């Protein structure tokens, strides 16, 4: 197992290198630049800015300069948020996005697995149809509709919860954004769990467990669910990376100071360093969570061996 982890981490290094290289050159190919404003700057000011940020250098030299900074852990200054470096923006926004994303993912896993299991155990019943209908509705309604509706109902009309803002991380301020992030994930996990649970309940080893006279709870939890949870674990890896690195819609609507909104603003304003920093962070999260998923496979399914 340790050898497998070391090998995967070794492969991650060239993978990150390729991602950084592609992202660096693709964003530079796009038309425009960080200082191309509607009202053009004076030629001398533009020249000084390009010199300060090394944008007057050849592209290959800018690339090598950026790689050198990355190896030292320096993401560079933000071109748009000029009083902050990219590292400072991440230090302030990433913990907020991680809190929201982790809470939403845990909530979605708990509720989605439970609902999917109930629907599978009562297949073709009214309960099953109701769960599948709600899950389908949750998948089709986008977050940019769910977020303002929840804010309007619970924040404005009923006044039970704050309609927006972070409030220094108060629980009341987290409920609506976490719920908004979790609802689509609950729907997807419910559908995944239901489908895989139905297949697991019909498998030979579950039938054998029932023939031995094991209780329904033991058969479902120890045998069927253990097999049925594998597709959910596969989905949870990239979903976790996406949730933990922030949601643009949710953070914008609720006024959450996470990093999701930085990525869109950086892309629109050609903030090269901030875009690159966000791409690197997302890539690292995806690599780590995919590795965690592979390791969980070996824990859940004893037939899986990494030797």
Phi and psi restraints in degrees (value plus and minus 20) as a CYANA .aco file:
   2 UNK   PHI     -82.9   -42.9
   2 UNK   PSI     -59.4   -19.4
   3 UNK   PHI     -83.6   -43.6
   3 UNK   PSI     -58.1   -18.1
   4 UNK   PHI     -84.9   -44.9
   4 UNK   PSI     -62.9   -22.9
   5 UNK   PHI     -83.1   -43.1
   5 UNK   PSI     -64.4   -24.4
   6 UNK   PHI     -82.2   -42.2
   6 UNK   PSI     -61.1   -21.1
   7 UNK   PHI     -84.5   -44.5
   7 UNK   PSI     -61.4   -21.4
   8 UNK   PHI     -85.6   -45.6
   8 UNK   PSI     -60.5   -20.5
   9 UNK   PHI     -86.8   -46.8
   9 UNK   PSI     -54.5   -14.5
  10 UNK   PHI     -87.0   -47.0
  10 UNK   PSI     -57.9   -17.9
  11 UNK   PHI     -88.5   -48.5
  11 UNK   PSI     -49.2    -9.2
  12 UNK   PHI     -85.0   -45.0
  12 UNK   PSI     -48.1    -8.1
  13 UNK   PHI     -84.6   -44.6
  13 UNK   PSI     -75.2   -35.2
  14 UNK   PHI     -84.8   -44.8
  14 UNK   PSI     -48.1    -8.1
  15 UNK   PHI     -83.2   -43.2
  15 UNK   PSI     -66.8   -26.8
  16 UNK   PHI     -82.2   -42.2
  16 UNK   PSI     -59.4   -19.4
  17 UNK   PHI     -80.3   -40.3
  17 UNK   PSI     -64.4   -24.4
  18 UNK   PHI     -84.1   -44.1
  18 UNK   PSI     -63.0   -23.0
  19 UNK   PHI     -82.3   -42.3
  19 UNK   PSI     -65.4   -25.4
  20 UNK   PHI     -82.4   -42.4
  20 UNK   PSI     -63.0   -23.0
  21 UNK   PHI     -84.3   -44.3
  21 UNK   PSI     -68.6   -28.6
  22 UNK   PHI     -82.4   -42.4
  22 UNK   PSI     -65.7   -25.7
  23 UNK   PHI     -83.2   -43.2
  23 UNK   PSI     -59.9   -19.9
  24 UNK   PHI     -80.7   -40.7
  24 UNK   PSI     -68.8   -28.8
  25 UNK   PHI     -98.1   -58.1
  25 UNK   PSI     -51.6   -11.6
  26 UNK   PHI     -86.2   -46.2
  26 UNK   PSI     -62.0   -22.0
  27 UNK   PHI     -91.0   -51.0
  27 UNK   PSI     -48.0    -8.0
  28 UNK   PHI     -96.4   -56.4
  28 UNK   PSI     -45.3    -5.3
  29 UNK   PHI     -91.3   -51.3
  29 UNK   PSI     -50.1   -10.1
  30 UNK   PHI     -80.5   -40.5
  30 UNK   PSI     121.7   161.7
  31 UNK   PHI     -86.7   -46.7
  31 UNK   PSI     132.8   172.8
  32 UNK   PHI      73.3   113.3
  32 UNK   PSI     157.6   197.6
  33 UNK   PHI    -175.5  -135.5
  33 UNK   PSI     153.9   193.9
  34 UNK   PHI     -86.6   -46.6
  34 UNK   PSI     -38.9     1.1
  35 UNK   PHI    -134.5   -94.5
  35 UNK   PSI      -5.7    34.3
  36 UNK   PHI    -106.7   -66.7
  36 UNK   PSI      75.3   115.3
  37 UNK   PHI    -119.7   -79.7
  37 UNK   PSI     146.4   186.4
  38 UNK   PHI     -80.7   -40.7
  38 UNK   PSI     -57.2   -17.2
  39 UNK   PHI    -123.8   -83.8
  39 UNK   PSI      83.3   123.3
  40 UNK   PHI     -77.7   -37.7
  40 UNK   PSI     124.4   164.4
  41 UNK   PHI     -96.7   -56.7
  41 UNK   PSI     140.7   180.7
  42 UNK   PHI     -84.9   -44.9
  42 UNK   PSI     131.2   171.2
  43 UNK   PHI     -78.7   -38.7
  43 UNK   PSI     -59.2   -19.2
  44 UNK   PHI     -89.5   -49.5
  44 UNK   PSI     -58.9   -18.9
  45 UNK   PHI     -85.1   -45.1
  45 UNK   PSI     -64.0   -24.0
  46 UNK   PHI     -81.6   -41.6
  46 UNK   PSI     -60.0   -20.0
  47 UNK   PHI     -84.0   -44.0
  47 UNK   PSI     -61.6   -21.6
  48 UNK   PHI     -87.1   -47.1
  48 UNK   PSI     -61.1   -21.1
  49 UNK   PHI     -83.8   -43.8
  49 UNK   PSI     -64.6   -24.6
  50 UNK   PHI     -82.2   -42.2
  50 UNK   PSI     -55.3   -15.3
  51 UNK   PHI     -91.3   -51.3
  51 UNK   PSI     -61.2   -21.2
  52 UNK   PHI     -84.0   -44.0
  52 UNK   PSI     -60.6   -20.6
  53 UNK   PHI    -116.3   -76.3
  53 UNK   PSI      -6.9    33.1
  54 UNK   PHI      41.8    81.8
  54 UNK   PSI       4.6    44.6
  55 UNK   PHI    -101.5   -61.5
  55 UNK   PSI     -28.0    12.0
  56 UNK   PHI    -108.4   -68.4
  56 UNK   PSI     -25.1    14.9
  57 UNK   PHI    -100.6   -60.6
  57 UNK   PSI     139.4   179.4
  58 UNK   PHI     -78.4   -38.4
  58 UNK   PSI     132.8   172.8
  59 UNK   PHI     -81.5   -41.5
  59 UNK   PSI     -58.6   -18.6
  60 UNK   PHI     -85.4   -45.4
  60 UNK   PSI     -54.6   -14.6
  61 UNK   PHI     -92.8   -52.8
  61 UNK   PSI     -57.1   -17.1
  62 UNK   PHI     -80.9   -40.9
  62 UNK   PSI     -59.8   -19.8
  63 UNK   PHI     -83.6   -43.6
  63 UNK   PSI     -67.3   -27.3
  64 UNK   PHI     -85.0   -45.0
  64 UNK   PSI     -57.5   -17.5
  65 UNK   PHI     -83.3   -43.3
  65 UNK   PSI     -60.9   -20.9
  66 UNK   PHI     -89.2   -49.2
  66 UNK   PSI     -61.1   -21.1
  67 UNK   PHI     -80.6   -40.6
  67 UNK   PSI     -60.6   -20.6
  68 UNK   PHI     -81.9   -41.9
  68 UNK   PSI     -60.7   -20.7
  69 UNK   PHI     -86.7   -46.7
  69 UNK   PSI     -59.9   -19.9
  70 UNK   PHI     -82.7   -42.7
  70 UNK   PSI     -61.1   -21.1
  71 UNK   PHI     -83.9   -43.9
  71 UNK   PSI     -44.5    -4.5
  72 UNK   PHI    -111.4   -71.4
  72 UNK   PSI     -17.6    22.4
  73 UNK   PHI      59.4    99.4
  73 UNK   PSI      -0.7    39.3
  74 UNK   PHI    -126.6   -86.6
  74 UNK   PSI      91.7   131.7
  75 UNK   PHI    -103.5   -63.5
  75 UNK   PSI     -25.4    14.6
  76 UNK   PHI      68.3   108.3
  76 UNK   PSI     154.7   194.7
  77 UNK   PHI    -101.7   -61.7
  77 UNK   PSI     132.6   172.6
  78 UNK   PHI     -99.4   -59.4
  78 UNK   PSI     116.0   156.0
  79 UNK   PHI     -98.3   -58.3
  79 UNK   PSI     -45.5    -5.5
  80 UNK   PHI    -115.0   -75.0
  80 UNK   PSI     -71.3   -31.3
  81 UNK   PHI    -108.6   -68.6
  81 UNK   PSI      58.9    98.9
  82 UNK   PHI     -92.4   -52.4
  82 UNK   PSI     -31.8     8.2
  83 UNK   PHI    -109.0   -69.0
  83 UNK   PSI     -20.2    19.8
  84 UNK   PHI    -151.4  -111.4
  84 UNK   PSI     130.2   170.2
  85 UNK   PHI    -109.6   -69.6
  85 UNK   PSI     144.4   184.4
  86 UNK   PHI     -82.6   -42.6
  86 UNK   PSI     -57.9   -17.9
  87 UNK   PHI     -81.7   -41.7
  87 UNK   PSI     -61.5   -21.5
  88 UNK   PHI     -86.0   -46.0
  88 UNK   PSI     -58.5   -18.5
  89 UNK   PHI     -83.8   -43.8
  89 UNK   PSI     -60.6   -20.6
  90 UNK   PHI     -88.7   -48.7
  90 UNK   PSI     -59.8   -19.8
  91 UNK   PHI     -82.3   -42.3
  91 UNK   PSI     -51.4   -11.4
  92 UNK   PHI    -105.2   -65.2
  92 UNK   PSI     -59.0   -19.0
  93 UNK   PHI    -115.2   -75.2
  93 UNK   PSI     -51.2   -11.2
  94 UNK   PHI     -84.2   -44.2
  94 UNK   PSI     -62.9   -22.9
  95 UNK   PHI     -78.8   -38.8
  95 UNK   PSI     -55.2   -15.2
  96 UNK   PHI     -86.4   -46.4
  96 UNK   PSI     -67.4   -27.4
  97 UNK   PHI     -83.4   -43.4
  97 UNK   PSI     -57.1   -17.1
  98 UNK   PHI     -86.5   -46.5
  98 UNK   PSI     -62.0   -22.0
  99 UNK   PHI     -78.9   -38.9
  99 UNK   PSI     -68.3   -28.3
 100 UNK   PHI     -85.6   -45.6
 100 UNK   PSI     -67.0   -27.0
 101 UNK   PHI     -85.1   -45.1
 101 UNK   PSI     -64.0   -24.0
 102 UNK   PHI     -85.1   -45.1
 102 UNK   PSI     -62.2   -22.2
 103 UNK   PHI     -83.7   -43.7
 103 UNK   PSI     -63.4   -23.4
 104 UNK   PHI     -84.6   -44.6
 104 UNK   PSI     -59.8   -19.8
 105 UNK   PHI     -87.8   -47.8
 105 UNK   PSI     -64.6   -24.6
 106 UNK   PHI     -82.6   -42.6
 106 UNK   PSI     -62.3   -22.3
 107 UNK   PHI     -82.4   -42.4
 107 UNK   PSI     -63.2   -23.2
 108 UNK   PHI     -86.0   -46.0
 108 UNK   PSI     -60.4   -20.4
 109 UNK   PHI     -84.5   -44.5
 109 UNK   PSI     -62.9   -22.9
 110 UNK   PHI     -86.8   -46.8
 110 UNK   PSI     -72.2   -32.2
 111 UNK   PHI     -91.9   -51.9
 111 UNK   PSI     -63.1   -23.1
 112 UNK   PHI     -83.7   -43.7
 112 UNK   PSI     -61.2   -21.2
 113 UNK   PHI     -85.6   -45.6
 113 UNK   PSI     -60.4   -20.4
 114 UNK   PHI     -85.3   -45.3
 114 UNK   PSI     -68.7   -28.7
 115 UNK   PHI     -84.7   -44.7
 115 UNK   PSI     -61.2   -21.2
 116 UNK   PHI     -84.3   -44.3
 116 UNK   PSI     -57.9   -17.9
 117 UNK   PHI     -87.7   -47.7
 117 UNK   PSI     -61.9   -21.9
 118 UNK   PHI     -82.7   -42.7
 118 UNK   PSI     -63.2   -23.2
 119 UNK   PHI     -83.9   -43.9
 119 UNK   PSI     -59.3   -19.3
 120 UNK   PHI     -88.8   -48.8
 120 UNK   PSI     -58.7   -18.7
 121 UNK   PHI     -88.8   -48.8
 121 UNK   PSI     -44.5    -4.5
 122 UNK   PHI    -138.2   -98.2
 122 UNK   PSI      29.1    69.1
 123 UNK   PHI     -78.5   -38.5
 123 UNK   PSI     118.6   158.6
 124 UNK   PHI      44.6    84.6
 124 UNK   PSI      -1.0    39.0
 125 UNK   PHI    -119.9   -79.9
 125 UNK   PSI     155.6   195.6
 126 UNK   PHI     -82.3   -42.3
 126 UNK   PSI     -56.2   -16.2
 127 UNK   PHI     -82.9   -42.9
 127 UNK   PSI     -64.1   -24.1
 128 UNK   PHI     -81.9   -41.9
 128 UNK   PSI     -67.4   -27.4
 129 UNK   PHI     -82.6   -42.6
 129 UNK   PSI     -58.0   -18.0
 130 UNK   PHI     -86.1   -46.1
 130 UNK   PSI     -63.7   -23.7
 131 UNK   PHI     -85.0   -45.0
 131 UNK   PSI     -64.8   -24.8
 132 UNK   PHI     -84.4   -44.4
 132 UNK   PSI     -59.2   -19.2
 133 UNK   PHI     -83.5   -43.5
 133 UNK   PSI     -64.6   -24.6
 134 UNK   PHI     -85.5   -45.5
 134 UNK   PSI     -58.7   -18.7
 135 UNK   PHI     -84.9   -44.9
 135 UNK   PSI     -61.7   -21.7
 136 UNK   PHI     -83.2   -43.2
 136 UNK   PSI     -60.6   -20.6
 137 UNK   PHI     -83.7   -43.7
 137 UNK   PSI     -60.7   -20.7
 138 UNK   PHI     -85.9   -45.9
 138 UNK   PSI     -51.5   -11.5
 139 UNK   PHI     -95.2   -55.2
 139 UNK   PSI     -57.8   -17.8
 140 UNK   PHI     -99.8   -59.8
 140 UNK   PSI     -48.9    -8.9
 141 UNK   PHI    -102.8   -62.8
 141 UNK   PSI      99.6   139.6
 142 UNK   PHI     -94.2   -54.2
 142 UNK   PSI     141.7   181.7
 143 UNK   PHI     -87.2   -47.2
 143 UNK   PSI     -47.8    -7.8
 144 UNK   PHI     -92.8   -52.8
 144 UNK   PSI     -27.6    12.4
 145 UNK   PHI    -117.7   -77.7
 145 UNK   PSI     -63.2   -23.2
 146 UNK   PHI     -82.3   -42.3
 146 UNK   PSI     -65.4   -25.4
 147 UNK   PHI     -79.0   -39.0
 147 UNK   PSI     -73.9   -33.9
 148 UNK   PHI     -87.1   -47.1
 148 UNK   PSI     -50.8   -10.8
 149 UNK   PHI     -85.8   -45.8
 149 UNK   PSI     -66.9   -26.9
 150 UNK   PHI     -83.0   -43.0
 150 UNK   PSI     -60.9   -20.9
 151 UNK   PHI     -83.9   -43.9
 151 UNK   PSI     -60.0   -20.0
 152 UNK   PHI     -87.9   -47.9
 152 UNK   PSI     -64.9   -24.9
 153 UNK   PHI     -91.8   -51.8
 153 UNK   PSI     -75.4   -35.4
 154 UNK   PHI    -107.7   -67.7
 154 UNK   PSI     -41.2    -1.2
 155 UNK   PHI    -117.4   -77.4
 155 UNK   PSI     -59.0   -19.0
 156 UNK   PHI    -119.2   -79.2
 156 UNK   PSI     -75.0   -35.0
 157 UNK   PHI     -91.1   -51.1
 157 UNK   PSI     -74.0   -34.0
 158 UNK   PHI    -105.6   -65.6
 158 UNK   PSI     -49.0    -9.0
 159 UNK   PHI      49.1    89.1
 159 UNK   PSI       3.3    43.3
 160 UNK   PHI     -97.6   -57.6
 160 UNK   PSI     -53.4   -13.4
 161 UNK   PHI    -153.6  -113.6
 161 UNK   PSI     136.6   176.6
 162 UNK   PHI     -82.1   -42.1
 162 UNK   PSI     117.1   157.1
 163 UNK   PHI     -94.0   -54.0
 163 UNK   PSI     -36.7     3.3
 164 UNK   PHI    -195.1  -155.1
 164 UNK   PSI     158.6   198.6
 165 UNK   PHI      72.0   112.0
 165 UNK   PSI     141.0   181.0
 166 UNK   PHI    -116.1   -76.1
 166 UNK   PSI     -53.7   -13.7
 167 UNK   PHI      37.1    77.1
 167 UNK   PSI      21.3    61.3
 168 UNK   PHI      36.4    76.4
 168 UNK   PSI      10.2    50.2
 169 UNK   PHI      59.8    99.8
 169 UNK   PSI       3.4    43.4
 170 UNK   PHI     -85.4   -45.4
 170 UNK   PSI     126.9   166.9
 171 UNK   PHI     -79.3   -39.3
 171 UNK   PSI     -60.3   -20.3
 172 UNK   PHI     -80.4   -40.4
 172 UNK   PSI     -54.3   -14.3
 173 UNK   PHI     -96.1   -56.1
 173 UNK   PSI     -38.7     1.3
 174 UNK   PHI    -108.2   -68.2
 174 UNK   PSI     -42.1    -2.1
 175 UNK   PHI     -80.8   -40.8
 175 UNK   PSI     -71.4   -31.4
 176 UNK   PHI     -85.5   -45.5
 176 UNK   PSI     -67.5   -27.5
 177 UNK   PHI     -84.7   -44.7
 177 UNK   PSI     -56.5   -16.5
 178 UNK   PHI     -85.4   -45.4
 178 UNK   PSI     -63.0   -23.0
 179 UNK   PHI     -82.2   -42.2
 179 UNK   PSI     -61.9   -21.9
 180 UNK   PHI     -82.4   -42.4
 180 UNK   PSI     -62.4   -22.4
 181 UNK   PHI     -88.4   -48.4
 181 UNK   PSI     -54.6   -14.6
 182 UNK   PHI     -98.5   -58.5
 182 UNK   PSI     -53.4   -13.4
 183 UNK   PHI     -76.3   -36.3
 183 UNK   PSI     -69.7   -29.7
 184 UNK   PHI     -83.3   -43.3
 184 UNK   PSI     -55.7   -15.7
 185 UNK   PHI     -89.1   -49.1
 185 UNK   PSI     -56.6   -16.6
 186 UNK   PHI     -80.2   -40.2
 186 UNK   PSI     -64.3   -24.3
 187 UNK   PHI     -82.0   -42.0
 187 UNK   PSI     -65.4   -25.4
 188 UNK   PHI     -86.4   -46.4
 188 UNK   PSI     -65.8   -25.8
 189 UNK   PHI     -85.6   -45.6
 189 UNK   PSI     -55.7   -15.7
 190 UNK   PHI     -80.8   -40.8
 190 UNK   PSI     -66.3   -26.3
 191 UNK   PHI     -84.2   -44.2
 191 UNK   PSI     -63.0   -23.0
 192 UNK   PHI     -82.8   -42.8
 192 UNK   PSI     -65.7   -25.7
 193 UNK   PHI     -85.0   -45.0
 193 UNK   PSI     -62.6   -22.6
 194 UNK   PHI     -80.3   -40.3
 194 UNK   PSI     -69.0   -29.0
 195 UNK   PHI     -82.9   -42.9
 195 UNK   PSI     -66.0   -26.0
 196 UNK   PHI     -92.7   -52.7
 196 UNK   PSI     -50.7   -10.7
 197 UNK   PHI     -88.9   -48.9
 197 UNK   PSI     -60.4   -20.4
 198 UNK   PHI     -79.8   -39.8
 198 UNK   PSI     -63.3   -23.3
 199 UNK   PHI     -86.2   -46.2
 199 UNK   PSI     -60.0   -20.0
 200 UNK   PHI     -87.7   -47.7
 200 UNK   PSI     -57.4   -17.4
 201 UNK   PHI     -85.3   -45.3
 201 UNK   PSI     -42.8    -2.8
 202 UNK   PHI    -115.2   -75.2
 202 UNK   PSI     -18.9    21.1
 203 UNK   PHI     -96.0   -56.0
 203 UNK   PSI     142.7   182.7
 204 UNK   PHI     -87.4   -47.4
 204 UNK   PSI     -58.9   -18.9
 205 UNK   PHI     -89.5   -49.5
 205 UNK   PSI     -50.7   -10.7
 206 UNK   PHI     -91.3   -51.3
 206 UNK   PSI     -60.7   -20.7
 207 UNK   PHI     -81.8   -41.8
 207 UNK   PSI     -58.6   -18.6
 208 UNK   PHI     -84.9   -44.9
 208 UNK   PSI     -61.3   -21.3
 209 UNK   PHI     -81.9   -41.9
 209 UNK   PSI     -59.7   -19.7
 210 UNK   PHI     -87.8   -47.8
 210 UNK   PSI     -57.3   -17.3
 211 UNK   PHI     -85.2   -45.2
 211 UNK   PSI     -48.7    -8.7
 212 UNK   PHI     -95.8   -55.8
 212 UNK   PSI     -23.5    16.5
 213 UNK   PHI      66.9   106.9
 213 UNK   PSI      -2.8    37.2
 214 UNK   PHI     -87.5   -47.5
 214 UNK   PSI     131.5   171.5
 215 UNK   PHI     -87.4   -47.4
 215 UNK   PSI     139.0   179.0
 216 UNK   PHI     -80.7   -40.7
 216 UNK   PSI     -61.6   -21.6
 217 UNK   PHI     -81.8   -41.8
 217 UNK   PSI     -61.8   -21.8
 218 UNK   PHI     -86.4   -46.4
 218 UNK   PSI     -61.9   -21.9
 219 UNK   PHI     -83.8   -43.8
 219 UNK   PSI     -63.1   -23.1
 220 UNK   PHI     -90.3   -50.3
 220 UNK   PSI     -69.1   -29.1
 221 UNK   PHI     -96.8   -56.8
 221 UNK   PSI     -67.3   -27.3
 222 UNK   PHI    -104.0   -64.0
 222 UNK   PSI     -44.6    -4.6
 223 UNK   PHI    -137.9   -97.9
 223 UNK   PSI     -79.0   -39.0
 224 UNK   PHI     -88.0   -48.0
 224 UNK   PSI     -69.4   -29.4
 225 UNK   PHI     -84.6   -44.6
 225 UNK   PSI     -53.2   -13.2
 226 UNK   PHI     -83.1   -43.1
 226 UNK   PSI     -56.4   -16.4
 227 UNK   PHI     -99.3   -59.3
 227 UNK   PSI     -58.0   -18.0
 228 UNK   PHI     -91.9   -51.9
 228 UNK   PSI     -40.8    -0.8
 229 UNK   PHI     -98.5   -58.5
 229 UNK   PSI     -33.8     6.2
 230 UNK   PHI     -80.5   -40.5
 230 UNK   PSI     -66.2   -26.2
 231 UNK   PHI     -81.8   -41.8
 231 UNK   PSI     -53.2   -13.2
 232 UNK   PHI     -86.9   -46.9
 232 UNK   PSI     -61.3   -21.3
 233 UNK   PHI     -82.3   -42.3
 233 UNK   PSI     -60.9   -20.9
 234 UNK   PHI     -81.4   -41.4
 234 UNK   PSI     -61.6   -21.6
 235 UNK   PHI     -91.6   -51.6
 235 UNK   PSI     -54.3   -14.3
 236 UNK   PHI     -85.2   -45.2
 236 UNK   PSI     -46.1    -6.1
 237 UNK   PHI     -81.5   -41.5
 237 UNK   PSI     -85.1   -45.1
 238 UNK   PHI     -84.6   -44.6
 238 UNK   PSI     -50.6   -10.6
 239 UNK   PHI     -84.0   -44.0
 239 UNK   PSI     -60.3   -20.3
 240 UNK   PHI     -83.2   -43.2
 240 UNK   PSI     -62.6   -22.6
 241 UNK   PHI     -81.2   -41.2
 241 UNK   PSI     -60.9   -20.9
 242 UNK   PHI     -88.1   -48.1
 242 UNK   PSI     -63.0   -23.0
 243 UNK   PHI     -90.6   -50.6
 243 UNK   PSI     -61.1   -21.1
 244 UNK   PHI     -92.2   -52.2
 244 UNK   PSI     -40.8    -0.8
 245 UNK   PHI    -114.8   -74.8
 245 UNK   PSI      -6.9    33.1
 246 UNK   PHI      77.0   117.0
 246 UNK   PSI     130.4   170.4
 247 UNK   PHI    -136.0   -96.0
 247 UNK   PSI     102.2   142.2
 248 UNK   PHI     -81.3   -41.3
 248 UNK   PSI     -67.3   -27.3
 249 UNK   PHI     -84.6   -44.6
 249 UNK   PSI     -70.5   -30.5
 250 UNK   PHI     -84.8   -44.8
 250 UNK   PSI     -65.1   -25.1
 251 UNK   PHI     -86.7   -46.7
 251 UNK   PSI     -52.9   -12.9
 252 UNK   PHI     -93.6   -53.6
 252 UNK   PSI     -66.6   -26.6
 253 UNK   PHI     -86.9   -46.9
 253 UNK   PSI     -62.4   -22.4
 254 UNK   PHI    -111.7   -71.7
 254 UNK   PSI     -18.5    21.5
 255 UNK   PHI      45.1    85.1
 255 UNK   PSI      22.8    62.8
 256 UNK   PHI    -111.4   -71.4
 256 UNK   PSI     110.7   150.7
 257 UNK   PHI    -102.5   -62.5
 257 UNK   PSI      35.2    75.2
 258 UNK   PHI    -113.8   -73.8
 258 UNK   PSI    -189.7  -149.7
 259 UNK   PHI    -115.5   -75.5
 259 UNK   PSI     -27.9    12.1
 260 UNK   PHI     -79.6   -39.6
 260 UNK   PSI     -64.7   -24.7
 261 UNK   PHI     -90.4   -50.4
 261 UNK   PSI     -45.0    -5.0
 262 UNK   PHI     -82.6   -42.6
 262 UNK   PSI     -57.9   -17.9
 263 UNK   PHI     -83.9   -43.9
 263 UNK   PSI     -65.0   -25.0
 264 UNK   PHI     -86.7   -46.7
 264 UNK   PSI     -66.4   -26.4
 265 UNK   PHI     -81.5   -41.5
 265 UNK   PSI     -58.8   -18.8
 266 UNK   PHI     -86.1   -46.1
 266 UNK   PSI     -60.8   -20.8
 267 UNK   PHI     -86.4   -46.4
 267 UNK   PSI     -61.8   -21.8
 268 UNK   PHI     -87.5   -47.5
 268 UNK   PSI     -54.8   -14.8
 269 UNK   PHI    -119.2   -79.2
 269 UNK   PSI     -11.0    29.0
 270 UNK   PHI      35.4    75.4
 270 UNK   PSI      21.7    61.7
 271 UNK   PHI    -100.5   -60.5
 271 UNK   PSI      67.2   107.2
 272 UNK   PHI     -75.1   -35.1
 272 UNK   PSI     -67.9   -27.9
 273 UNK   PHI     -87.7   -47.7
 273 UNK   PSI     -57.8   -17.8
 274 UNK   PHI     -90.4   -50.4
 274 UNK   PSI     -59.2   -19.2
 275 UNK   PHI     -82.7   -42.7
 275 UNK   PSI     -66.6   -26.6
 276 UNK   PHI     -81.9   -41.9
 276 UNK   PSI     -62.2   -22.2
 277 UNK   PHI     -82.3   -42.3
 277 UNK   PSI     -61.7   -21.7
 278 UNK   PHI     -85.2   -45.2
 278 UNK   PSI     -61.7   -21.7
 279 UNK   PHI     -81.1   -41.1
 279 UNK   PSI     -63.5   -23.5
 280 UNK   PHI     -84.1   -44.1
 280 UNK   PSI     -63.8   -23.8
 281 UNK   PHI     -82.4   -42.4
 281 UNK   PSI     -65.6   -25.6
 282 UNK   PHI     -82.9   -42.9
 282 UNK   PSI     -62.0   -22.0
 283 UNK   PHI     -82.5   -42.5
 283 UNK   PSI     -61.7   -21.7
 284 UNK   PHI     -83.3   -43.3
 284 UNK   PSI     -63.1   -23.1
 285 UNK   PHI     -81.9   -41.9
 285 UNK   PSI     -63.4   -23.4
 286 UNK   PHI     -83.4   -43.4
 286 UNK   PSI     -64.0   -24.0
 287 UNK   PHI     -83.0   -43.0
 287 UNK   PSI     -64.6   -24.6
 288 UNK   PHI     -85.1   -45.1
 288 UNK   PSI     -66.3   -26.3
 289 UNK   PHI     -91.9   -51.9
 289 UNK   PSI     -51.0   -11.0
 290 UNK   PHI     -85.4   -45.4
 290 UNK   PSI     -57.7   -17.7
 291 UNK   PHI     -85.5   -45.5
 291 UNK   PSI     -62.9   -22.9
 292 UNK   PHI     -81.5   -41.5
 292 UNK   PSI     -60.2   -20.2
 293 UNK   PHI     -81.8   -41.8
 293 UNK   PSI     -64.1   -24.1
 294 UNK   PHI     -82.4   -42.4
 294 UNK   PSI     -59.1   -19.1
 295 UNK   PHI     -89.3   -49.3
 295 UNK   PSI     -57.3   -17.3
 296 UNK   PHI     -85.7   -45.7
 296 UNK   PSI     -51.9   -11.9
 297 UNK   PHI     -76.4   -36.4
 297 UNK   PSI     -64.3   -24.3
 298 UNK   PHI     -87.5   -47.5
 298 UNK   PSI     -50.8   -10.8
 299 UNK   PHI     -93.9   -53.9
 299 UNK   PSI     -62.6   -22.6
 300 UNK   PHI     -96.2   -56.2
 300 UNK   PSI     -65.0   -25.0
 301 UNK   PHI    -128.4   -88.4
 301 UNK   PSI      89.0   129.0
 302 UNK   PHI     -85.1   -45.1
 302 UNK   PSI     -34.2     5.8
 303 UNK   PHI     -95.1   -55.1
 303 UNK   PSI     -38.3     1.7
 304 UNK   PHI    -105.3   -65.3
 304 UNK   PSI     105.7   145.7
 305 UNK   PHI    -153.6  -113.6
 305 UNK   PSI     113.5   153.5
 306 UNK   PHI    -129.0   -89.0
 306 UNK   PSI      65.4   105.4
